[in-house]
Amino acid sequence: MIKESQLPGYGLPTLAVFPEPWFEKGFGYLMYECKLKKDGSLGWYKRYLKEDEHFKADFYNTLDEAVKAAEESNESLSREVDTLSISSASKSSICLKVEKAVTVRKRRLLEEHLMLSEAIKRNIENNLVEPESVVVPDDDENLRSALIGVLKKTPYVQLVRLTRYGITLLKDDRKWVRAEHTKKTATYCYRERIARGFGYSGCTHWGKTKAAIRSMLLPRANKLLQLASVKRILDEAKSRGLKVVVLGGFVFWFESKSNVGWSVKELSESSSSDTNRTLWLEGTILSKNHGRIVVLPYIKEDGSHVLGHTKNSPHDGRALPRHKDEYVELPFEMLKDDLMFSLFGELKYE
């Protein structure tokens, strides 16, 4: 039996919580606690709840349940910083870091949830699985049945974790063979359900794979501009003087010159994943070029503010520069990331 003193991060103050997919189980979400370590940095630790005399992981079956529980807990946890015996300046700094840490996790989780949904939709016509064509180790009927259940939903995957049977299977030509059944391959299996739906492997560099998927989804994001609900959101933003609206991993960008109007750009990965930066939500974006990627304003570790800007990815070459008289400096607004998921759901997939 686990003692309370043996729990991860024991004795450290909890400042926020947020869920992560339970890779090893293959489904559901575990809640993690953002704790302030003795050196002043933040760390994430698996959250345990006491039940009778035992402790068990804080588990949720669905993403909605997990995110709702986290947001409710964070309302009260947001006051924990005030109880710390540190200076006001340090409290402000920690609050910014905690907000950033939660934002990063939420954006990543919701973006991957959206990507998974789109991966399944893209392959909806390939969901017919012929049981006799599914060859598994030792011709085990239980494994075959469990694998077919996975393939009916994600027929494109080539790496599957069957937690109930303690086995990970890899597709080798026309048959399935045993693969390493470890924490590392559990993560690969989670990513495989997303990546393989777009023609990539779940075992390759995850940042590069997601950047490629984002580019593939850009034309679909552009179609959002045709939706009445999106037009209303953008019209309201424009009426308030805003010409940049950040939604999920995309940026709706308005330019009046040459009647360009609203267009869609990608949000830089560093805007949500660089732990040495804190998003500066009241800054502006200065565009000196026609880059397709937007980097949001941020605060460096030393406290200095950096304006947002536009750029191209390293593989695109240098972005076409604007004439100095055509530089644009625009305020921006970030909307709830889960709105992107519901908006994508309004689009009919071709």
Stockholm file with secondary structure:
# STOCKHOLM 1.0

chainA/1-350         MIKESQLPGYGLPTLAVFPEPWFEKGFGYLMYECKLKKDGSLGWYKRYLKEDEHFKADFYNTLDEAVKAAEESNESLSREVDTLSISSASKSSICLKVEKAVTVRKRRLLEEHLMLSEAIKRNIENNLVEPESVVVPDDDENLRSALIGVLKKTPYVQLVRLTRYGITLLKDDRKWVRAEHTKKTATYCYRERIARGFGYSGCTHWGKTKAAIRSMLLPRANKLLQLASVKRILDEAKSRGLKVVVLGGFVFWFESKSNVGWSVKELSESSSSDTNRTLWLEGTILSKNHGRIVVLPYIKEDGSHVLGHTKNSPHDGRALPRHKDEYVELPFEMLKDDLMFSLFGELKYE
#=GR chainA/1-350 SS CCCGGGSTTTTSCEEEEEEEECTTTTSSEEEEEEEECTTSCEEEEECEEEETTEEEECEESSHHHHHHHHHHHHHHHTTGGGGSSSCHHHHHHHHHHHHHHHHHHHHHHHHHHHHHHHHHHHTGGGCCCCGGGCBCGGGCHHHHHHHHHHHHHCTTCSEEEEGGGTEEEEEETTEEEEECCSHHHHHHHHHHHHHGGGTCCTTSCHHHHHHHHHHHHHHHHHGGGGSHHHHHHHHHHHHTTCCEEEETTEEEEEECGGGCEEEEEEECTHHHHCTTCEECTTCEEEESBCCSEEECCEECTTSCEECBEEECCTTTCSCCBCCGGGCEEEEEEECCTHHHHHHHHHSCCC
#=GC SS_cons         CCCGGGSTTTTSCEEEEEEEECTTTTSSEEEEEEEECTTSCEEEEECEEEETTEEEECEESSHHHHHHHHHHHHHHHTTGGGGSSSCHHHHHHHHHHHHHHHHHHHHHHHHHHHHHHHHHHHTGGGCCCCGGGCBCGGGCHHHHHHHHHHHHHCTTCSEEEEGGGTEEEEEETTEEEEECCSHHHHHHHHHHHHHGGGTCCTTSCHHHHHHHHHHHHHHHHHGGGGSHHHHHHHHHHHHTTCCEEEETTEEEEEECGGGCEEEEEEECTHHHHCTTCEECTTCEEEESBCCSEEECCEECTTSCEECBEEECCTTTCSCCBCCGGGCEEEEEEECCTHHHHHHHHHSCCC
//
